[in-house]
Amino acid sequence: MRWYLTGVLVSGFGTTAMWLVSGIWVKSLTGSDGLAALAAFALWAPVLLGPLLGTLADRARRRPLLVALDLAAAAVLPVLLWVDSADRVWLLLAVLVLYGAQGTLHEAAEQALVATAADAERLGALNGLRMTANESTKLIAPLVAAGLFAAYGGGTVALLDAAGFALAAGLFARMPVREERPARPEARKRRRETAEGARLLRGSPVLRPLVATGAFTMLLAGVNGAAIYAVVDRGLGHAPAYAGVLYAVQGAGSVLAGLLTGPLLRRIPERTLAAGGLALFSVAAGVRALPYEATALAASAGIGLGLPWVLVAVATAVQRVAPPEAVGRVAATAHTLVMAPNALALGLGAGLVALVDVRVLLPLLAFAGTGWAAAVTVRGRRHGRARETTDRPDPSVPVG
């Protein structure tokens, strides 16, 4: 799968750069904080269409779909060279919506392809390496993007991202994967496909608690993210730019998390990894309330280590448990359910930070997260490890 992982690394570099620059670009052209926030919303909004986009991923062969999606992104991004004034910001926002939709569909197709191309024993390790590839780009791409934007403007970053997508398309095309063309469902079944991912998730004793744990984790992560500038300013007494240092340390922790995921999933079930990741993230977020630079850096590393374990556990379980013909829609539905709370919590957290001191808010977050992790662990032991490794969705739930 080296072609796949290299493609993820190449496209991820440009994507990280583009995500960083989009809000800065809007802010620099308009001076509006509201419109800059709208840029982030434009990227996130298509996640809500995950179930529909996941259905599309199940109706096509996944490798050609990945190639087509990357080539389409490479063709559209150069349009942003025309965004050089405030009255053309609408074009940037429109492209960002398309960009977000491409990313959501790409994610579903990737997960479905990995599920069919790798055996169950390698899924955890491959997902961990994918996480490492994605997170490693966050150590360098922000610096490159900021430098290019300052020197040449946002159009140059868009061209860099387009080149990355074009190269990724070539790498994905070289993957030695054989796929059968999916059978076209009957008309009445096509109408049910979009909701089918949710039914399959609800019918699985493994996926249901894992997705709920992922959603709760990302809810807490949104609140934690909203509090970071209060931590930097009120707690540590640094300028806002110091948040970049904390994010870099967090990224390093995430790289390590990806490398450890494979060995861990060969020894423990996904539920245990998710509970451990949530507990580690929660404790680290609580430690951020302490007004010491060393603890803040250690907490950032802990957050970077724990948070990816929850996400990889959910993805690996979906790939292992979902029927092969439905992995795309189940993965996309799970992605929507897990990630949507993060977007909502960013707004909720902004309000909470204004009302509640972070020295109170973050310990409360830690208490809630560790309590949920303990409940997941107890419930997992009650059901027994044998059920964790043999579970399949309820056979009464139809698959289109």
Secondary structure, DSSP 8 states (H G I E B T S, - for coil): -HHHHHHHHHHHHHHHHHHHHHHHHHHHHH--HHHHHHHHHHHHGGGGGHHHHHHHHHTS-HHHHHHHHHHHHHHHGGGGGG--SGGGHHHHHHHHHHHHHHHHHHHHHHHHHHHHHS-HHHHHHHHHHHHHHHHHHTTTHHHHHHHHHHHH-HHHHHHHHHHHHHHHHHHHHT------------HHHHHHHHHHHHHHHHT-TTHHHHHHHHHHHHHHHHHHHHTHHHIIIIIT---GGGHHHHHHHHHHHHHHHHHHHHHHHTTS-HHHHHHHHHHHHHHHHHHTTS--HHHHHHHHHHHHHHHHHHHHHHHHHHHHHS-GGGHHHHHHHHHHHHHHHHHHHHHHHHHHHHHS-HHHHHHHHHHHHHHHHHHHHHHHHHH-HHHHHH----TTS---
